[in-house]
Amino acid sequence: MKYLYLIFSSLKRKKLRTGLTILSIMVAFILFGYLTAIRQAFDAGIEVAGADRLIVRHKVSLVQLLPQSYEDKIERIDGVDNATHSTWFGGIYQESKNFFAQMPIVPEELFDMYPEFVISDEHKAAWLETRSGVLVGRGLMDRFDWKVGDRIPINATIWGKKDGGRTWEFDLVAVYDGAEKGTDTSQFFIRYDFFDETRANGQGLVGWYTVRIADPERAAEVAAAIDAEFANSAQETKAEPEGAFIQGFANQIGNIGFIIMSIMSAVFFTILLVAGNTMAYTVRERTNELAVLKAIGFTDRGVLGLVLGESLAITFVGGVLGLGHAWLLVSMGDPTDGSFPVFYLPTFDLFLGLILIVAMAFIAGIVPALQAQKLQIADALRR
Amino acid sequence: MNDSHLVKVSGVDKVFKRGSEEVHVLGGLDLEIPNGDFLALMGPSGSGKSTLLNLIGGLDRPSEGKVEVGGKRIDKLSDRKLAGWRARHVGLVFQFYNLMPVLNAQKNVELPLLLTKLSKAERKKRAALALDIVGLSHRTGHYPRQLSGGEQQRTGIARAIVTDPTLLLCDEPTGDLDRKSGDEILDLLQALNKEQGKTIIMVTHDIHAAARAKRTLHLNKGQLSTEAVD
């Protein structure tokens, strides 16, 4: 602690340079925090995906449908606890930019399959009583300022109605919250019985199955057994863990994680050069002072520690300011105005940011610090 | 070695390498400095005065020979132990003061005390005392750029004596000062030698400064003599 004032005093030597370096580091960490929240939004569901859940879809693609009759067959396979189906509705609410997922499902099976959806008994009962009723996530409801009792018109892009119309009207009767911070609360669940009776075609067909297995360690074995069950049929299946399925779904847009990681790597590499350059100049300009410190009794390691301490001080101030600003910006809300299922900066990534700060300080400061450590007093005093 | 000898330099050679060339600065040099001495080292540029001072202060190591201070072979100490020894036993005064520009006088003087286990309050008290001894108690909060050359050198001397070292090594302490300021510094060094019993070795080109010392030795071509060599 007693060396802190020495470290911070040294930073005041070239205030403009120190300030600009801190600013660059701050910007890098704002980007880190904000892009992390965006990546988190795209990965929503992967982290909270149940290890005991598999997704079974058509082997060819997600667009191809599966018979509803598969549910019983899947549930009879050894290792399977339960199965339920979902279908992509793909409708538009008012404007195409108001994207959110709508899925016809079987209500009782949904409650059982997704314990992370927290719904009051009153809302459950209301939904079970209302065939045109929908269950919506809290995030989605807040996004469009809906309230229970509202009638929501959705224009179908895939599923026309038997009466020839394409506008479906649903009654908002139930709301769910997420049990975890990362739970997707942007979904819109339609009752499958109402959907199947009302749609113009495709009766008895569903999009995919969600299968809960008894033992997560047997996931690969059970997935293989499901695929074997429907092998050589008209609709062969592909079963995979829920996390992998969601990841594959997100990857249809592109490998967002890779893109974000590439941007962040480029930013951090550049900032590392800036911080490293600052530290190199700092040491070069103070050769004489560092020699004096050694002359009055500071050890080689002590001087190394001081230079690394200065590097840490610069990156810590910039990094913490950056993470703080990123947290504030993320708290202000989703940049897509609600299209992301979740938008927050996970605590884990905040800690990762702190580790990055220390790593950056070390990498930027180690070479000048070693030069300072090796400085020969008599030589340096003569310069 | 006589117990009263604080410094004993025996058969010291110092060779610097410049590329493939070897430069012999000191050759087989012997020197004994008694406790409480005030020795002026004179000699032409490149004669090895500062090199000898650096060897006695543990800032450099001899190529051959022994350097003993207070009965301890300092040339054999590890770098870490030598740094600790310098912190406890040596006070250094430089020609260009070498103060930290970002620290005020008080903090500059406190620097060597950071290496001790003294509390913050005790460090502050001792730094204030050292500044009082050099007559700068009214300038403690001033930064080096706000002090005159003489005041900066006084601050440098306060930093050198704040740990109460046995030995004060001064490399051209008046070399960057005008006559009046230089005289004040020499008065101060003399007082430290007479009143506080500090052993002082001062490298100087200035005959007037050397005259303030108890004795003067001349270094020429790596050898010491009591007489100046033209």
Interface residues (C-beta under 8 A of the other chain):
Chain A: K2 Y3 Y5 L6 S9 S10 K12 R13 N288 E289 V292 L293 K294 A295 I296 G297 F298 T299 D300 R301 G302 Q376 I377 A378 L381 R382
Chain B: S50 T51 N54 G57 L59 D60 D79 R80 A83 G84 R86 A87 R88 L92 F94 N98 M100 P101 V102 L103 K107 L111 P112 L114 L115 K120 R159
